[in-house]
Amino acid sequence: MELIEVITSKENLNRAYKKVVANKGASGVDGISVEELGDYIRKNTDTIIASIRNRTYIPKPVRRVYIPKDNGKKRPLGIPTALDRAIQQAIAQPLSDIYEEIFSEYSYGFRPGRSCHDAVKQALEYLNNGYEWVIDIDIKQFFDKVNHDKLIQILREQVNDSTTLNLIRKYLKAGVMENGLEKATKTGVPQGGPLSVVCSNIYLDKLDKELEQRGLRFTRYADDVLIFTKSEEAANRVIKSISSWLERKLFLKVNAAKTKVVRPTRSKYLGFTFLKNSGEWKVKPTTEKKKKLRQKLSEYLKRSKAVARPLAVTIKRVNEMTRGWINYFRIGMMKQFMGELGEWLRHKIRVIVMKQWKTPKTIYRNLSYLNRKNNNGFNHEAIYKVANSRLGWYRRSGMNVVNFIISKDLLENRIKDGAGLLNPLSYYLSKVGI
């Protein structure tokens, strides 16, 4: 079978459709949602397949949106229409099957059965084998600068089907719709569609093969590349030659300000940085990632908004955010940070509880009830002082009476509606098996 026949087979298209529906996502320039896509495809299946096979299908431009990056800038995304996402997924599936046999062992981004954690663990293996000089390669605007002709040339080595290559080129040239204006795309693979992920890996596989041929130790996740050497001299030689190779062979430029030779403790990779612990290299979340988590939680726990919500709703959402962050960074060392985060979260929740009680009378009544129920042992005067204190909510909620009565155990196990506050330290330790 020609590859285009595999792509347009009912089985492959159905699998692609189900994947797009499962991923949900916003609608493209035509406004057709993922939920509406099924009806549209059922009514037009034969027409769509025929137009793809006879090369008359024209993809629509992607809708340009921007998402914030950690450094305060914005990353451009291109959202294809729901139909184009399904067709791109249908192309990506057999392409992935072909290239999974070819891709490097040290490429980890957007591949089945591989993850960020695998890429980070590979980096640790190199460091612990004595390759302690790190070359951090930052490719300038990679997704915007992929050369279309070069990509098609690379694809042609494995894909001997002109109709498939013609369809892929159409997607590369589909253009971008921004503020009602359509712009042509002369280079790049817009981030946001299933095809861009596969094409970026295919394009950078040439870099992987070059690094392997030179016998270099490296790990790559999408366009995040680290190379490891045993000496600074070797690292400086490699950074010059690889930067030159990328420009000459793949028409990509490295970001001179961000591409550097560093020691592991100064390197950042996929949100982690490296440290030496008891003679062994380990990882931990970067300071920026820890700060971003606190900012995100702090924004959600702003008193003016949080007091208006049921406490159970607030706690469940805080648990989701904290659990998701820990699940990603669990391979890192962060016991102390988890302990500090737990204390900070409990204080924030106590502030919300106290402010929801509002009046000194209600605060006194509720604290007195919990004090008696849980045998905390505080007298009437101590509770009365807290209830009628002129201190601000934050300082009042940090007083011993409040800390002991609205205890860690009460917050974690005895909030109504089954919304116990997650203990970050206990959850982290359970994930690392301590």
N, C-alpha and C positions, 0 to 999 in steps of 0.2 A: 504493500500500500504506500502511496505517496503520503508524505507527512500531513498535507492539507486534508487528506481524507480521514486521517486519524483525528486531527483537530476538529473536524466537522462531523465526526461520528456521533450518533445520538447518545451513546453511552458517555463519551467524553464531555459533550456539551451539557448533559444532565448533571454530571459530577461537578462541572464548573459552576453551573447555576446554583446548585446546593451550597457550594463553598461561598459564593458571593452573598447569598441570602443569610448564611450563618454569620458572615462578617458584618452584615448590616451596612452602615455607612450612609453618607449623605447622597442626595441626587446630584446629577451633573447638570449641564447647560440646558437639557431638554425638560428638566423638572420631573422626570419619571422616577418614582421611588423604587426601592428594592422590592417593596410589597406589591407594587403594580407590575413588576417585571414579568412575573409568571404568566399573567394573562396575555401580555403583549407577545411573549415568545410563543405561546401556544397558538395564537392566531397567525403568527408570521414565520413559523419555523422554516418551512420550505423556502420561502423567499429569502430569508436571512442566509441559509446554507447555500442556496444557489448564487447569491450575490458575492459571497466570500469565495466560492470556487471559481466563478467566472471573472473575478477581479473587479467587480463593479461596486463592491461595498466601500463606503466612505465613512471612516470614523469621525465622530464629532470632536470639536476642540475640548480640551479639559477645562474645568472651571478652576480658576486660580483662587486659592485661599492661603492664608499665612498663619503659622502656629509659632508661639513664642519659644525661643531657645534659652538655655541656661544663662547665656552671656548677655541677655537683654535684647538681642537682635531677633529677627523673625525668619523662620524657614519657609520657603515657598513650597506649597503642595499643589499638585494638579489632580482634581477629582474628575475621572472620566464618567460618562453616563453609566447607568446601571447595566445597560446592554453591552456597552464597550468593556466594562469590567468583566462581564461574563465571557465575552469573546477573548479578551486578554488572558483570562484564567484558563480558557480552553487551549490557548497557544502555550501558555506557561507550563501546563501539566506534562505534555509529551516532551517539551524542550528540557524540562528538569530531569525527566527519565533518561534522556540521552546524555546530558552533561554530568549527572551524578556519577557516572562511570569514569568521568574524565577529571572532575574537579580535584583540587589539591586536598590532601589530608589536613592541611593547616588553614583551610578556609572554613569559617564557622557561621557566617551570616546567612540567615533565611534559608537554611537547608534542613531537610527532614532529619530529626533525631539529633540536631546540634543546637547549641545555645551559646549565649554570652558567657555563661559559666565555664563552658568547655574551652572557649578562647582564653579566658583569664587563667584557667588551670594550666593550659599549655604554656602561657607566659611564665607562670611560677616554676614549671618544670625546667625551662631554660635557665632561669635565674639560679635555681638550686643545683644546676649542673655547671655553674661557674660562668655563665654568659651574662655578666653583670653590667654591661654597657648597653643602653637602650637607644635605638634610633626611632624616634616618633615621626612617622611620615604623615603629613597633613596635605591631602590633595585638594587644591583650590577649587571650590565649587564643582566637585566631581559630577554630581547628577546633572548639572546644567551644561557641562563641557564635554560630555561623551561625544566623540566624533561619529556621525551616522555612517559615513562610508566605511570607516574602519570597523565599526561594529558589524555591519553587513558582511564585510570581508572575513571577519573572524567567524561569524555564523556559517558562512558558506563552506568552511572546512568540515563541518559536521552535518549541515542541513543542505542536502542536494535537492532542493525543491523550490523552484523560482516563485511559485504562487505564495508559499508561506513567507518567503523573504520579502516579496512584494507587500504582503499584508503587514508584516512587522515594520517595514519602512513607512507605510502609511500611518501607522500609529506613532512612529517617531516624528513624523511631519504634521501631525494632526492640528497643531497650534494650541494656543492658550486664549481663553476668554477671560478678560479682566475689565471690570467696570464697563461692561457692555461693548468693549472693543476686542476684536480678534487679532492676535499677534501670531506671526509665523514662528515655528521653532526650527532653527537651522542646526542647532547642536543640542545635546542633552537627552536624558530620559526622565520625564517629569515624575517626581516622587508622588505616589498616591495610587498608582495602578499596579496590578499583579505582574505585568510584563516588565516593569522597570526593575523590579527586584531580581528577576532571572537574568535580564540583559546586563545589569551592572556586574553580577557575579561572572557572567561569561566574558565580559570585557576585561575585568581585573584578573581573570584566570591566567591571562598572558603574563601579568606581573608575578603571580604565584609561580608559574613555570620558570620564569627568569630567575627568581630567587632560589628555587630548588636547584636549578642548573648550576648556580654559583655556590651551592652547598651552604646557604645561609639559613640560620634559625629564624623563623618568623611566625607570627600569628596574625590572621586577618579576619575582621568581622565587618562585612560590607566594605566601606572605604576607610575603615579604621585599621591602620597597619602598624605593627611594632616589629622591629628587627633587632636581634640580640647578637652581640659580639663579646669576645673576651677582653678586648683592649680598646682604649680610646682611639688609638691610631687607626685600627681596623674600622671602627665605627665612622670616623671622619672620612675614610676612603669610600666606604659603602654609601654614605649619605650623598656624596657628590656624584658617584657613578649612577646610583639609582634615580636620583633627581633628573640627571641628564637623560637616562634611558626612558623614563616616563614621558619626557617632553618629545624626544625623538621618535619613539615607537608608538606611543598611545596618545600623543598630542595633548597631554595633561600637564599642568604646571603644579608644582608643590608650593604651598604657602610658606614663603621664606621665614616669616615671623614665627610660625608655629612648628615648622619642621626642624627638629633639633636632636642633638646627641645629649642624653642626660643620664644621671644615675637613677636607679630604680625608684628611690624615694621621691624624686622630682617628676616622675612620669605619671600620667593619668591615662587610664584605659577603661572605657565602658563604665565610667562612674567609680572605678576603684583606683587606689594607689597602693604602692608596695611598701612593706616595712620588714625589718629583720627582727625575728623573735626567737630567742634561744638558739641562735646560729642558723635559723631556717627562714627563708623568705616566705612571707604571708601577705595577704591583702586586707585592706580595710576600705570602707566608703570614703570618698574624698570629703574634705571639709565643706565644699560647695553643696554636695548632695545632702549632707546632714542639715545644713542651714536651710536648704530648699524644703526639706520635709517639715522642719519647724515652722517655716513661713506659711506653708500650705495648711498645716493644722491650726496655726494661729489665726489665719484668715477665716477658717471655718468656725473657730471657737470665739470669734468676736462677740463680746457680751450682748451688744444691741441686737444681733441676729440670733444668737444661741438661746437667749432667755425666752424668745418668742416660740421656740420649737419645743416639743415634748422631749424630756431628757433622754428617753429611750432611743429616739430618732438620732439625736446628736451622738450618743455613745456608739450606736451601730455604725454610723458613717465614719467616726474617728477610728473605730476598730478596723474597718475596711481599708482605710488609707494606710494605717500603721502596719497591718498584716501584709498588704501588698508590697510595701517598701522593704519590710524584713525578708519576705520571700525572695526578693531580688538580691538583696545584699547579704543573705545569710552565710555565704561562703567567706565573708570577711570577718575580721576581728573587731568586735564592737560591744563587748560586754559592758564596759563603763558607760558608753553612750546610751545603751539601752536602759541601764539603771537610772541615769539622769533624765532620760526622756520620760520614763514612767513616773518619776516624781513630779516633773513639770506638768504632765497630762493630768495627774490626780489633782494638783493644785488648781489647774484651769477648770476642771469639772466642779470642784468644790466652790469656786467663785460663782459659777453658773447656778448651782443648787442654792447657794445663799441668796443670790439676787432674785431667783424665782420665788423665794419665800417673802421677799420684799420688806415687810414691816418688822420692827423690833419684836412685836408681840408674837407674830408667826414664827420668827427665827427662834425666840425663846421657847415657845411651845414645842416645836419640832426637835430642837436640840435636846430639850429636857426628856421628851419621849424616847428618843434614841439612846440617850444616856442611861435611862432606867432599864430599857429593854435589853441593852447589851452590857449592862453592868460596867460602865466606863468609870464610875466612881467620882465624877465631878459634882461639886456642891452647887446650890442655887446661885450663890454670889458669882462664881466663875462663869456660869452660863449667862447670867444677867449682864455681866460686863461685856461679853462678846455681842450679845443681842443689841445692846444700846451703845456700843462703841461708835465714836465719831471718825474712826479710821476708815479709809477707802475700802471698797470691796476686796481688792487684791490682798491688802495687808491683813484685813480682818480674817480672810479665809486661810491665812497662813498661821494663825494662832494655834497653840497647842490644843485648846479645847476643840476647835473645828477639826484639826488633823486626827485627833483620837476618836471623836464621836463619828464624823463622816470618814470612817477608817478605810484603809486599803482593802481590807476584807469585805467591807460593806459595798464599796464601789465595784469590786470585781465579782461578787457573788450574790448580792442581795438587792440589786436595783430591780424595780418591778418591770414587767413585760419581758423578762429574760434577757435584758440588755446589760450584761456585766461588762465593765470596762476591761479591755485587754491589758494584761501586764506585759509590756514589751520585752522585758528581760526574760521572764519565764517562757514566753513564746519563742524568742530567739534561741534560748538554751535547748528547748525541745526540738528545734529544727536542726541544731548541730549535734544533737545526741549527747548533751552533757547532763 
